[in-house]
Structures are given as structure tokens and as C-alpha cells.
Amino acid sequence: MRICRVSILIFLFFFININVYAEKISIIYTVDNVPITNVEINKEITYLKLINKDLNNMDDESLVVYASKSIIREKIKEVEISKYFKFGVNKDNVDQSLFGLAKSLGFDKIEEFYNLIDNLNLNKEFFSKKIEIELLWNKLIFEKYKNNLSIDSNQIKKDLEKNIKEMEDIEEYKLFEILYSPSSNEELKEETIKILKSIDEIGFENTARIFSISNTSAAGGEIGWIKKSQLSKDIIKVVDKLQINSPSDPINMPIGKLILMIKEKRLVKEEISLDEELNKAIILERNKQLNQFSSMYFKKVELNTSINEK
């Protein structure tokens, strides 16, 4: 997804002069004729900085690129979801997710969270809509691709047994990823250079937020703590050679290219339950495949979506 520099400069003009131009609303993009205004992008920046304090260290231009990409992706998903599902009928799931978000931000009482977002010129409806879009998008992907999932439980079990047998302690990695899918070899080279340069300049996590097409992009590419025994042989070969906080070379994936980074390593001394590890590995593989299908489907929808810069 290319974000026009002219549009960024237009938004920065309103963003920097927000007090003077508070009443001026300017359309920055349209997604299938659905407008995205400077006010919406400004709210997106406020939202993103609230859920991730690290973004306070990002320069204004990179922040606008990230927020613009975020809201355009969300609009594309919203337009596509509306073809299959109705909004506003998932209240219980949305409220549960909203409470979970509030707790993750340090709020034990949801009313305190509501007071904060009201003071930030956001509101419950703003957050609820975002949560519902992601819930319905995941539901759409599952419905479309559930019959395409290919999980060989017996092979996963064999690999687990072998990996567990070879380990005295359990090695775990806190993994981060950047997944990207250029349209041509020329774009691949250009995009790879741009991503590696960005990692040097603003760090892996901020680069993931800007460039990654994976669902983990909003979390800075964070996959989380993964046991070595749960990884495929090809990925183990890559992570075994990685230094902490150093990006891997691009890895070939069905949907595009993958860059990995290990933020932390640890050895865990505990008895391994094969059944528990098998269940976790199957869920991990299922989620990985659904994530790939999600990225693939989004790419397809994006190519068929009219995105215009004003």
C-alpha cells in the first residue's frame, strides 16, 4: 500500500496547525468513495499512541504514514465485511474485547477507561467499531478458508517428539515478524531495501507497523513467546543463527517474504507434556495458516479497491 507524500504533507499541515484549523475538515483519501478526513487520521494517531506508548518516539511523518496505512486498511476491511455481515449485532463479544483492552492498558474499572478516551476526544463507539471490524474480519477469513486448512497432526507430533527428545531444557523465543508481499521482483528488491533501511532508522517494531501486512503489524510485529519445539524445521534453522534484536534475511513464504527478529531468549526448566505441546502446536499452525489466508485475501481485496489520494 503506497501512501502519497503529497497527502502526508497536506495532513501534516493540518496536524501541526491543529489549533488554528480545528474547524477545517479536509478529505485526505477515499476508499471506494468512502472519505477519510484529516480529523479521522488525527483520531487514529491519538488511538495508536494510546495503545502503544512507543509511538511517542516516532517522528510526525512516520506517524502519519503509519496512521494513514492503519485507517485505510481498516476501511478496506469494513467495506468488504459489509458485503457479508451486519454491524452492531456482536455487542457481547465487542464489550468483552473492549474490557480486555482496558485491562491491558492498566484499567481495572471500565468507567475510568471511558473517562480517559472521552478526554482524548475519542469514545466507546470509536473503539467498539474497531474491535467489531477485526472480529468480523477474522470470522470472514475463517468461513472462507476453513476447508483449506491443512494441518498434519501426526507429522506435528513426530516433529515435537524429536525436538523434545533433543532438548534438555525448553528454549523459548520472543519473536517478531514483518511480512510483505511485493507484486514483482523489481518491487521486491526495492521494498526489501526500504524495510531494512527503516529497521536501522526507526527500529523493527515501528517498521512492522508501517510495512507489514500481517495481522501482527498493529502490535509492532510481535508474535509472542514461542517454544523452539513448536517451530518448523526451516524456521528453526533461521532463528538458531539470529542474534538478539537483529533481523533475519527475508524468508520465502507462500504469501510473500518474512523477516524475523528475536527480542529475547530464555530457557525454561519444566516437564513437557506432549499432549499440551501438541495442542499448542496445532493451534499455532492453524493460526499461522489463517494469518496467511488473511494477508492473501486482504491483498486481493486491496487490489480491487479504489483508493484515491486527494
C-alpha positions as CSV (number, residue, x, y, z in Angstrom):
1,M,0.0,0.0,0.0
2,R,1.6,3.2,-1.2
3,I,1.0,6.4,0.8
4,C,1.4,9.5,-1.3
5,R,3.9,12.0,0.1
6,V,1.8,14.9,-1.1
7,S,-1.1,13.6,1.0
8,I,1.2,13.2,4.0
9,L,2.3,16.8,3.7
10,I,-1.3,18.0,3.4
11,F,-2.2,16.2,6.5
12,L,0.9,17.4,8.4
13,F,-0.2,21.0,7.5
14,F,-3.4,20.4,9.4
15,F,-1.8,18.3,12.1
16,I,0.8,20.8,13.0
17,N,-1.7,23.7,12.9
18,I,-4.4,21.7,14.6
19,N,-5.5,24.5,17.0
20,V,-5.7,27.1,14.2
21,Y,-7.5,24.8,11.8
22,A,-9.6,22.8,14.3
23,E,-12.8,23.5,12.4
24,K,-11.4,22.8,8.9
25,I,-12.1,19.3,7.7
26,S,-10.2,18.1,4.6
27,I,-10.6,14.8,2.8
28,I,-7.2,13.1,2.5
29,Y,-8.2,9.8,0.9
30,T,-11.2,7.9,-0.4
31,V,-11.6,4.1,-0.2
32,D,-14.3,3.1,-2.7
33,N,-15.7,6.6,-2.4
34,V,-15.7,6.4,1.5
35,P,-13.9,9.5,2.6
36,I,-11.0,9.6,5.2
37,T,-10.5,13.1,6.6
38,N,-7.7,14.8,8.5
39,V,-9.9,14.6,11.6
40,E,-10.1,10.8,11.3
41,I,-6.4,10.5,10.8
42,N,-5.7,12.7,13.8
43,K,-8.0,10.5,15.9
44,E,-6.2,7.4,14.6
45,I,-2.9,8.9,15.7
46,T,-4.4,9.5,19.2
47,Y,-5.7,6.0,19.4
48,L,-2.5,4.4,18.2
49,K,-0.4,6.4,20.6
50,L,-2.7,5.4,23.5
51,I,-2.4,1.7,22.8
52,N,1.3,1.8,22.1
53,K,3.4,4.3,24.1
54,D,6.5,3.6,21.9
55,L,4.8,5.6,19.1
56,N,5.5,8.8,21.1
57,N,9.1,8.4,19.9
58,M,8.1,8.2,16.2
59,D,8.6,11.3,14.1
60,D,5.5,13.1,12.8
61,E,5.9,12.0,9.1
62,S,6.4,8.3,10.0
63,L,3.5,8.5,12.4
64,V,1.2,9.9,9.7
65,V,2.3,7.1,7.3
66,Y,1.5,4.5,10.0
67,A,-1.9,6.1,10.9
68,S,-2.9,6.5,7.3
69,K,-2.0,2.9,6.5
70,S,-3.8,1.7,9.6
71,I,-7.1,3.6,8.8
72,I,-7.0,2.7,5.1
73,R,-6.6,-1.0,5.9
74,E,-9.5,-0.7,8.3
75,K,-11.7,1.0,5.8
76,I,-10.9,-1.7,3.2
77,K,-11.9,-4.4,5.7
78,E,-15.0,-2.6,6.7
79,V,-16.2,-2.2,3.1
80,E,-15.5,-5.9,2.4
81,I,-17.1,-7.1,5.6
82,S,-20.3,-5.2,4.9
83,K,-20.9,-7.5,1.9
84,Y,-21.3,-10.5,4.2
85,F,-22.2,-9.4,7.8
86,K,-24.3,-6.8,9.6
87,F,-22.6,-4.5,12.1
88,G,-23.9,-3.9,15.6
89,V,-25.0,-7.5,16.4
90,N,-21.9,-8.6,18.2
91,K,-22.3,-6.5,21.4
92,D,-21.3,-9.1,23.9
93,N,-18.1,-10.1,22.1
94,V,-17.2,-6.5,21.5
95,D,-17.8,-5.5,25.1
96,Q,-15.7,-8.4,26.3
97,S,-12.8,-7.4,24.0
98,L,-13.2,-3.8,25.0
99,F,-12.9,-4.7,28.7
100,G,-9.8,-6.8,27.8
101,L,-8.2,-3.9,26.1
102,A,-8.9,-1.6,29.0
103,K,-7.3,-4.1,31.4
104,S,-4.3,-4.4,29.2
105,L,-3.9,-0.7,29.4
106,G,-3.9,-0.8,33.2
107,F,-7.6,0.0,33.9
108,D,-9.4,-2.3,36.4
109,K,-12.6,-0.2,36.0
110,I,-14.1,0.3,32.6
111,E,-15.5,3.6,33.6
112,E,-12.0,5.0,34.2
113,F,-11.1,3.9,30.7
114,Y,-14.2,5.6,29.2
115,N,-13.3,8.9,31.1
116,L,-9.8,8.8,29.6
117,I,-10.9,8.3,26.0
118,D,-13.6,10.9,26.3
119,N,-10.9,13.4,27.4
120,L,-8.9,12.3,24.3
121,N,-11.9,13.2,22.1
122,L,-12.5,9.5,21.4
123,N,-15.4,7.4,22.7
124,K,-16.7,3.9,23.3
125,E,-18.3,3.8,19.9
126,F,-15.0,4.6,18.2
127,F,-13.3,1.6,20.0
128,S,-16.2,-0.7,19.6
129,K,-16.3,-0.2,15.8
130,K,-12.6,-1.0,15.5
131,I,-13.0,-4.2,17.6
132,E,-16.0,-5.3,15.7
133,I,-14.2,-4.9,12.3
134,E,-11.4,-7.1,13.5
135,L,-13.8,-9.7,14.9
136,L,-15.9,-9.9,11.8
137,W,-12.8,-9.9,9.5
138,N,-11.4,-12.9,11.4
139,K,-14.8,-14.6,11.1
140,L,-14.9,-13.9,7.4
141,I,-11.5,-15.4,6.9
142,F,-12.3,-18.5,8.9
143,E,-15.6,-19.0,6.9
144,K,-13.8,-18.6,3.6
145,Y,-10.8,-20.7,4.3
146,K,-11.7,-23.3,7.0
147,N,-11.9,-26.0,4.4
148,N,-8.4,-25.0,3.1
149,L,-6.7,-25.5,6.4
150,S,-4.1,-28.3,6.1
151,I,-2.8,-29.5,9.5
152,D,-1.0,-32.8,9.7
153,S,-1.3,-33.6,13.4
154,N,0.7,-36.8,13.0
155,Q,3.7,-35.0,11.4
156,I,3.5,-32.2,14.0
157,K,3.5,-34.9,16.8
158,K,6.6,-36.6,15.2
159,D,8.4,-33.3,15.0
160,L,7.5,-32.5,18.6
161,E,8.7,-35.8,19.9
162,K,12.0,-35.4,18.0
163,N,12.6,-31.8,19.2
164,I,11.6,-32.6,22.8
165,K,13.9,-35.6,22.9
166,E,16.9,-33.5,21.8
167,M,16.3,-30.8,24.4
168,E,17.4,-30.8,28.0
169,D,15.7,-27.5,28.7
170,I,12.9,-25.8,26.7
171,E,14.2,-22.9,24.7
172,E,11.7,-20.1,24.0
173,Y,12.0,-17.1,21.8
174,K,10.1,-13.8,21.9
175,L,9.5,-13.5,18.2
176,F,8.6,-10.5,16.0
177,E,7.8,-10.5,12.2
178,I,7.5,-8.4,9.2
179,L,5.5,-9.9,6.3
180,Y,5.4,-8.2,3.0
181,S,4.2,-9.2,-0.5
182,P,5.5,-7.1,-3.4
183,S,3.9,-7.6,-6.8
184,S,7.1,-8.0,-8.9
185,N,10.8,-8.9,-8.5
186,E,11.7,-5.2,-9.0
187,E,9.3,-4.2,-6.3
188,L,10.7,-7.0,-4.0
189,K,14.2,-5.6,-4.2
190,E,13.0,-2.0,-3.7
191,E,10.7,-3.0,-0.8
192,T,13.4,-5.1,0.9
193,I,16.0,-2.3,0.8
194,K,13.4,0.2,2.1
195,I,12.4,-2.1,5.0
196,L,15.9,-2.9,6.1
197,K,16.8,0.8,6.0
198,S,13.7,1.6,8.0
199,I,14.7,-1.0,10.6
200,D,18.1,0.7,11.0
201,E,16.4,4.1,11.3
202,I,13.3,3.6,13.4
203,G,13.6,0.0,14.7
204,F,12.0,-3.3,13.9
205,E,8.6,-2.7,15.7
206,N,7.9,0.7,14.1
207,T,8.9,-0.7,10.7
208,A,6.5,-3.6,11.2
209,R,3.7,-1.2,11.9
210,I,4.4,0.7,8.7
211,F,5.2,-2.1,6.2
212,S,4.0,-5.4,7.5
213,I,0.8,-6.9,6.0
214,S,0.4,-9.5,8.8
215,N,-2.2,-9.2,11.5
216,T,0.6,-8.7,14.0
217,S,1.5,-5.3,12.4
218,A,-0.6,-3.4,14.9
219,A,1.4,-4.9,17.8
220,G,4.7,-4.0,16.1
221,G,5.0,-7.4,14.6
222,E,5.0,-9.2,17.9
223,I,4.2,-12.9,17.7
224,G,4.9,-13.6,21.3
225,W,6.8,-16.3,23.2
226,I,7.2,-19.4,21.1
227,K,8.8,-22.6,22.1
228,K,11.5,-23.9,19.8
229,S,9.8,-27.2,19.7
230,Q,6.7,-25.5,18.2
231,L,8.6,-24.1,15.2
232,S,9.1,-25.7,11.8
233,K,12.5,-27.1,10.8
234,D,13.0,-24.3,8.3
235,I,12.2,-21.5,10.8
236,I,14.4,-23.2,13.5
237,K,17.4,-23.1,11.0
238,V,16.8,-19.3,10.7
239,V,16.3,-18.4,14.4
240,D,19.2,-20.6,15.5
241,K,21.6,-18.2,13.7
242,L,19.9,-15.0,14.8
243,Q,21.4,-12.5,17.3
244,I,19.1,-10.7,19.7
245,N,17.4,-7.7,18.1
246,S,18.9,-8.4,14.6
247,P,16.6,-9.0,11.6
248,S,16.8,-12.2,9.6
249,D,17.3,-12.3,5.9
250,P,14.0,-12.4,4.0
251,I,12.4,-15.9,4.2
252,N,10.3,-17.2,1.3
253,M,6.7,-17.7,2.3
254,P,3.6,-18.7,0.3
255,I,2.2,-15.1,0.6
256,G,5.5,-13.2,0.2
257,K,8.6,-12.6,2.2
258,L,9.1,-12.8,6.0
259,I,11.7,-11.1,8.2
260,L,12.0,-12.4,11.8
261,M,13.6,-10.9,14.9
262,I,14.2,-12.3,18.3
263,K,13.9,-9.8,21.1
264,E,14.5,-12.2,24.0
265,K,15.5,-15.8,24.6
266,R,15.1,-17.9,27.7
267,L,15.5,-21.5,28.9
268,V,12.6,-22.9,30.8
269,K,13.1,-25.9,33.1
270,E,9.8,-27.7,33.3
271,E,8.4,-31.1,32.4
272,I,7.0,-31.1,28.9
273,S,3.5,-32.6,28.4
274,L,3.5,-33.9,24.8
275,D,-0.3,-33.6,24.7
276,E,-0.3,-29.9,25.8
277,E,2.6,-29.1,23.4
278,L,0.8,-30.9,20.6
279,N,-2.4,-28.9,21.2
280,K,-0.4,-25.6,21.3
281,A,1.5,-26.5,18.1
282,I,-1.8,-27.4,16.3
283,I,-3.4,-24.1,17.3
284,L,-0.2,-22.2,16.3
285,E,-0.2,-23.9,12.9
286,R,-3.9,-23.2,12.4
287,N,-3.4,-19.5,13.4
288,K,-0.4,-19.2,11.1
289,Q,-2.3,-20.6,8.1
290,L,-5.3,-18.3,8.9
291,N,-3.0,-15.4,9.1
292,Q,-1.5,-16.2,5.7
293,F,-5.0,-16.6,4.2
294,S,-6.0,-13.3,5.8
295,S,-3.0,-11.5,4.3
296,M,-3.6,-13.1,0.9
297,Y,-7.3,-12.2,0.9
298,F,-6.6,-8.7,2.1
299,K,-4.1,-8.2,-0.8
300,K,-6.7,-9.4,-3.3
301,V,-9.4,-7.1,-1.9
302,E,-7.0,-4.2,-1.8
303,L,-6.1,-4.6,-5.4
304,N,-9.8,-4.5,-6.3
305,T,-10.4,-1.4,-4.1
306,S,-10.3,2.1,-5.4
307,I,-8.0,4.1,-3.1
308,N,-7.6,7.8,-4.1
309,E,-5.4,10.5,-2.6
310,K,-6.9,14.0,-2.6
